[in-house]
Amino acid sequence: MKVLIADDQPAVCSALQLLFELHGLSSLVVNRPEEALDLIATEDIGTVVQDMNFTQERTTGEEGVALFRAIKKLDPDLPVVLLTAWSSLETAVSLVKEGAADYMAKPWDDDKLVRVVKNLVQMRALQQENTRLNAQRSRVRRSLAARYDLCGLVYVSEAIQSLVTLACTVAGSDAPVLITGPNGSGKEKLAEIVQANSRRKDRPFVKVNAGALPDDLLEAELFGAEAGAFTGANKARVGRFEAAHGGTLFLDEIGNLSLAGQAKLLRVLQTGEFERLGSSGTRKVDVRIVSATNTDLPRAIAAGQFREDLYFRLNVIELPVPPLGERPEDVLLLAEHFLAVLPGVDGAPPGRFSDEARATLQQYEWPGNVRELQNRVHRAKLTAVDGVIRAQHLGIPAGGGLRTRPEPAPRPPSSNAAAPAASAAPANDPERAGIEEALVKAGGVVSKAAAEMGLSRQALYRRMERLGIVLERRPKA
C-alpha cells in the first residue's frame, strides 16, 4: 500500500518521500487537492499525509479542510494525517474530531510521523484483508447461524469459525465437553452455545464455579443437604446436580477443584447417583456435564494435582478457545460491538474510534482477552466526552503489550541445542530477563518455556520478536 503525500511545496514532498522510502514505505506525491482525489479513486492508498494549505496566499487551512472532507466522502475509512503550520493548528485539531487520524505541526518529528504512518498503513491493509476474508466467510457464517443458535457470539476469525462449527456439531450428543482456554477468552459463551443447540436446550442450564467451592461446602452445593445436616441448615436444600436434572451442568474452573472434591465429583459422573448431605437415600440424575478450565490439566495430572480418571471422564470432547491475541481479526469487530451495546454517559454521543485508537486496538496483545477488551472499551466510552475514542482513552500503557516489528537480528548458523542470543531490549528489562531465564531452564525449547510461563507458544514467540530475542543453535559437542 502507498502513502499519498499532498503538499504544494516540492521541497516538503521530496523530504517526506525520502523519509518514507528510508523506512520501507512507498509513496506518491501530488501538489494539488484535485490530483489527490484522482489518485485515491484509482490507486491502492494506505494513508494520506496532507498539508492544510495549497497556496501561499491562503494560510487559514480552508483548502486542507475541503480536501479532508472530500477524501472522507470518497473513502470514509481512509486514514488522513494532517500537516499544519501554527496558523492553522486549531483547524487541524477540529478535523481530528471529524475523523482525521492525527495532526502534526511543521516542522514534524520524523520518528513520530513514520511510526504513525506505518501503524495506519498496517491497519488499512488489515482492514482490507478482513473485508476480503469476511466476504469469503459470510456465507459459511450465515449458513451456520441459520441452522444453529450462536447466542450472539461476535467473531470473524477462521479459528472461532472452526471452533463454533465443532461445538454445534457435538452439541446434539450427550457426551461430556471440556472447554479449555485462558481467562476471559469466552469459554462460558461457548458452553452456552453447546447448551442452546442440544436436545436439552429447553431444560435447566445450571452454572457453578467449581474452583470456588470450599471442601466443607462442596457436598451441600453440588449434591444438596437435608434439614439439620449442618449448623444453619434449617430446611432441605437442592444441590446443583438436582437443579440441573434433565439439562446441563456447567462446571467452570474445574482445574481448581480440590482433590477431595474431584473424588466426590468422579463418583457421581461414573454412576449418576449421589446422596444429599445428611441423608442415606440415593438419588439419580440425568445431567450432561460441560466443564471449563484455564489450567493445563495434563500438566496438573503429571504434578499430582488433578485426577487422570476424572480428566478422561470430562474430556470426551475438547473445545480449545484460542486467546484473543492469536485472532487479531476479531478485535475491531468485538470493539465495535462493545462500543454499541455498553452503556455510556447520559446524553453523550454514541461514540466512534479514531484511526489511532483502532491501530492501538490491533497492536495490543490482549493478555486479558475478550474480557479485557470489553472493560477497556467501556472505560473509553465513559471517558471520551466528545464521543471520539482516542488511544489514550483505552488506558493501554505506552509500549505495554504492543506488537511491534523490530528489525530482525542476524541469525547464527543453525545447529542443535538452543539458547537465547543478545536481545534488542535493554539489558535490565525485567520481561526480557524472565523470558531468557525460562528459555535457559527449558534448554531453548520454546514450547516448554511457554508452558512454564503460562503462555501459549505463539504468544511467547510474539514477545520474543518484540524484545528482539532470538535463539542461537549451539553445535553438539
Summary of the structure (lengths in Angstrom):
residues: 477
radius of gyration: 28.1
end to end distance: 48.5
largest distance: 96.4
contacts: 1492
relative contact order: 0.08
helix: 48%
strand: 16%
